């Protein structure tokens, strides 16, 4: 991939966890095809530091994992 882009769309704080919704994009080096996807990562904090990161395919899945 080249011309890789990362755009933070939303942060959702839930206690010691933060959901980060982001859009990722770029272009294939050989093919020239554009790629664009949205992803959600759950960050778990302890003492103000990130101790775990878990990716999810969408916000609904990440919210379910929060319990």
matplotlib code that plots the C-alpha trace (Angstrom):
import matplotlib.pyplot as plt

x = [0.0, 1.0, -0.6, -1.9, -4.3, -5.7, -8.5, -9.8, -13.6, -14.7, -13.4, -15.9, -14.8, -16.3, -14.6, -11.1, -11.8, -11.9, -13.3, -11.6, -13.5, -11.2, -11.2, -8.1, -7.4, -4.6, -3.7, -2.2, 1.4, 1.0, -2.7, -3.4, -6.7, -8.0, -8.8, -11.1, -12.3, -13.6, -12.4, -12.8, -10.2, -10.8, -8.1, -7.9, -6.2, -4.6, -3.0, -3.5, -1.6, -2.7, -2.3, -4.3, -5.6, -8.4, -9.6, -13.3, -14.9, -17.5, -18.8, -21.7, -19.3, -17.0, -19.9, -21.1, -17.6, -17.8, -20.6]
y = [0.0, 3.6, 6.9, 5.3, 7.4, 7.1, 9.3, 9.1, 9.4, 9.0, 8.1, 6.5, 6.2, 3.4, 3.3, 1.7, 1.1, 3.3, 2.5, 4.2, 4.3, 5.0, 5.1, 3.6, 4.1, 3.8, 2.7, -0.6, -0.1, -2.6, -2.5, 1.2, 0.2, 2.3, 0.7, 2.2, 0.6, 1.5, -0.3, -0.2, -0.9, -1.3, 0.0, -1.2, 1.2, 0.5, 3.3, 5.7, 3.4, 1.2, -2.5, -4.2, -3.5, -5.5, -4.9, -5.3, -5.2, -2.7, -0.6, -2.9, -5.8, -3.7, -2.4, -6.0, -7.0, -4.2, -6.2]
z = [0.0, -0.7, 0.1, 3.4, 5.3, 8.9, 10.1, 13.6, 13.5, 17.1, 20.6, 23.1, 26.7, 28.8, 32.1, 31.7, 28.0, 25.0, 21.6, 18.7, 15.4, 12.5, 8.7, 6.9, 3.3, 0.7, -2.8, -4.0, -5.2, -8.1, -8.9, -8.2, -6.6, -3.8, -0.5, 2.2, 5.3, 8.8, 11.8, 15.6, 18.2, 21.9, 24.1, 27.7, 30.1, 33.5, 35.4, 32.5, 30.1, 27.3, 28.3, 25.6, 22.1, 20.4, 16.9, 15.9, 12.5, 13.5, 16.4, 17.2, 17.8, 20.0, 22.1, 22.6, 23.8, 26.5, 28.1]

ax = plt.figure().add_subplot(projection="3d")
ax.plot(x, y, z, "-o")
ax.set_aspect("equal")
plt.show()
